[in-house]
């Protein structure tokens, strides 16, 4: 019997075996992907549920927050959002974009208080003092433009304007920061809705969704 006649059979067998193994791998991958997709859908349905969020929120500690230095939106609104942020926090960039989006959509229906966490190195606080000058002199819209510009460029060159370095103004930031430090709130961004601490079970990136739901369900 010629052994060469078996070579094609063996090759076909190996090719079939490889195809079968590859098919099993792809099948397992698709099953796992579908399972992960279903888990994500179930999680999203639970997490992005207004009633679940509100029940969890209202079980949180309610803070007696200090008087804010920056107030945006409608100062007489029933809904109050408070943010402790920092100019040197990577996660705070996304929060600044969320604030901008909320103000654009619901400026008349929400009050937003912004607190900044000062830095130990005084030279790092100069942009903060300039932001405050922009807020006082040019208003909240210009402030928001500068605020978002800072996170994209790490400078405020287009707004090099009024000198803002009085001790009185520095103290306004120091006193509010001391309040947060005394109460063990040092991470940024920290979020409060109607003075309730934002629940850790919920992602801060979904803040816009929850604010939208609160406003629509009022």
N, C-alpha and C positions, 0 to 999 in steps of 0.2 A: 504493500500500500504506500502510495506516494505521500510523504508528510507535507509536501508543499500544498496539497489539496485541502489540508486542514487549516492552513494559515488564514485564508479569508473568513472561515467560520469563526476562528478564534478572534480575529479582528472585529467582526460584526458583533460577537458576543461582548467584547470589551467596550465597544462603542455603545451598545444597548445598556450595559451595566452603568457606564458613566452618565448616560442620559437619564436612567432611572434614579441614580443617586442625586443628580442635579434637580430632577423633578421633585424628589422628596424634600430637598433643601428649600426650594422655592415654595413648596406647599406649606412647610412649617413657617417660613418667613411671612407668607401671606396671612396665615392663621394668627400668628403673633401680632402682625400689624393691625388686623381687624379687631383683635381683642383689645389692643392699646387704644384704638380709635373709639371703640365702644365705651371703654373706661373713661376716656377723656370727655366724651359726650355726656356720660352720666355725671361726672364731676362738674362739668360746666353747668348742667341743669341745676345741680344742688347749690354750687357756689354762687352762680348768677341768679339767685332767687331772692327777690326783694324781701319777702316775709322772713326768710331764714336770716338774711343779713340784718334786718332791723331788730329781730328778736335777740340776735347775738350782740349787736351794737349796744342795745339798751341794758344789757347785763354787765357791760363794762363799767369801769370806774369813771365817774364824772368829775372832771377837774375844774378847780376854780382858777382859771387861767388869768395871767396878768393882762394889763391894758396893752393892746397891740400898738406897734409903731407904724406898721403899714396896714391899711384897710382898703380893700378893693370891692367893687360891686356896689350893691345897695346896702347902705349902712343900717337901714331899718328893716331888712329882710328877716323873715322868721327862721330861715335856714342859715346856719353859721358853720363855715368850714375854717379850721385853723391848721396852719402848717408851720412846723419848725424845720427850717432848711439851712443849708450852708452853701457858700460859694465854692467850696472846695470838696464837694461830695459828688461822686460820679452818678450815683442813683438820683441825686437831686435834679439833674438835667432833665430826666424824664418827668419828674414831678412839675418842673417849671412849664413844660409843654402841656401837661394836663391842666394846670391852673389857667393857662392861656386859653385852652379849649373850653373850659367851663365858663370863663368870663365871656368869651365870644358868644356862647350859646345862651347863657342864663344870667347875664349881668344884672338884670333888674330883679332877679328872684333869689339871689344868694349874697351873703356877706362873707368875704374871704379875708381872714387875718393872717398875715405872714410875719413870722419871727425868724431872724437870722442868728445863727450861732457864731459869735465872734471868735477869732483866732487868738492864740496866745501871742504870736508875733504881730506887733502893732502894724507893721507895714502891710500885712495881708488884709487888714481891715479897711484900708483906704478905699478900695472899690465899694465896700459896703456903705461908707459915708457918702461917697459920690452917688450911689443909687438912692440914698435917702434924699439927697439934694435934688436929684431928678424928680423924685416923687413929689416933694414939696413944691418945687418951682414949676415943673412942667406937667404934673398930673400922672394919673395911674396908667394911661395908655402908653405914654412915653416911658414910664418906669418899666412896664412889661416888655417893651421893645428892648430896652437896655438889659433887663434881666435875662432875657433869652439870648441876646447878643453875647453876653458874658459867657454863657455855657458853650457857645459855639466857637468863640474866639479867645476866651480867657483874657479879655481886655475891654475897656470902655472908652477907647480912643475917640469915637465920634461925640462923646459927651463930656469931654474934659472942659468943665465949665466952672460953676460956683465952688469956691473954697468952703469945705464943710469939715471943720476939725475942732469945733468948740468942745470943751469938757462937758458941757450940759448935754450935748447931743450924744457924745460917747457914753455918758452915764445912762441914757435911755436904753441903749443896747445892753449895757452891762447888767442893769437891774433885771431886765426880762430874762437874760441868760442865767443869772443867779437863781431865778425862780425855777427854771427847768432843771438846773443842776441840783438844787435842793430836793426836788421831787424825783430825782433819779431818771429824768428824761434827757438823755444825752445823745441818742442815736438820731441821725438824720437820713431821710426825712421822717419826722413823726407827724401823725395826722390825727385830728380830732374833728368829729362831726357833732355839732350842738354840744360841745365840751365833753362828749364821750370819746374815750380812747378808741382809735380804729382797731377792730379785732385782728389779732395776729393770724387768725385762721384764713383771712381773706387777703388776696394780693393787692398791694397798693396800685398796681398798674390798672386795676379794674375800678379805680376811684370814680372816674368819669361816669361809668355805667351806673354805679350806685347813687351818685348825686342826681343823675338823670331820672332814675326810678323814684327817688324820694320826692323830687319836684313834681313829677307826673302823678304821683299818688297822693299828693297833698289835697 
